[in-house]
Amino acid sequence: MLKIAVLISGGGSNLQAIIDKIESGYLNCSIEMVISDREGAYGIERARKKGIKTYVLDRKVYGAELSKKILSLTEEKVDLIVLAGFLSILDKELICSFRNRIINIHPSLIPSFCGPRMYGIKVHEKAVEYGVKYSGCTVHFVDEGTDTGAIISQRIVEVYPEDTAEILQKRVLEEEHKLLPEVIRLIAEKRIKVEGRKVFIL
Ligand code: GRF
C-alpha cells in the first residue's frame, strides 16, 4: 500500500479530501503522517481527529533546517510526499532524495499565475484581474524551482466577469478536492511514467 506524508500550512481541506477518499475506499493508501510548518493550522486538528501522526515544525523555529527535519521524518517511511497547501520552500537535498516522489497542488493552470509569492487568494485575484475565461488547478511534481516541475494533471473551471477572487477560489477548490486524490490514486496504481517534462498516464 502506498504510504504518504501530507504537508500543510493551513486549513487542510485538501488533506480532508484525501482522508475522505481513503475512507470511501477510492484511495488505497495510508497517511503515515501530517506535517505542518506553522502552529495552529486547522489541518493538524483534522489529522488528529483521525488518529494520524502529526508534527508541527514551526518554520520560524526551524528556519533553514526545516527540510532536513522533514527528510529525517519521511526518509524510508513514506513513498510519496504530498504538498497540500504547504507554503515553505523545500531544499535541494530533500527534493533529490524524493525525486518524482513529491507532488504539489497549485490553484491555477500552470504556467499562469504561479511562481514565487503566488499563493492563496493572490492567485485568484490575479486571474480575475487579468480577465481570463478559464482557470483551474494543477498537480505537478516538485523540482528545484517554484511551481516549475512536470505537470501531472490539471482541471479547468470557467471564470465569469462578475467573479470575485473569493468566488473563483471556492470554485477552484472544489476541483482541487477531486484532482489531488485522482493523482494520488494514479501514483498508487503505478500508472504514471515521467520522461523529462512529459508525464504519461498509463
Ligand atoms: C489550495 O488552494 C492549494 O491549491 C494551495 O493552498 C490551498 C490550500 O487549501 N496550494 P487547504 O489548506 O487544502 O484547504
Residues whose N, C-alpha, C, O or C-beta is under 5 A from the ligand:
A	BS01	GRF	G10 G11 G12 S13 N14 L15 A84 G85 F86 I105 H106 P107
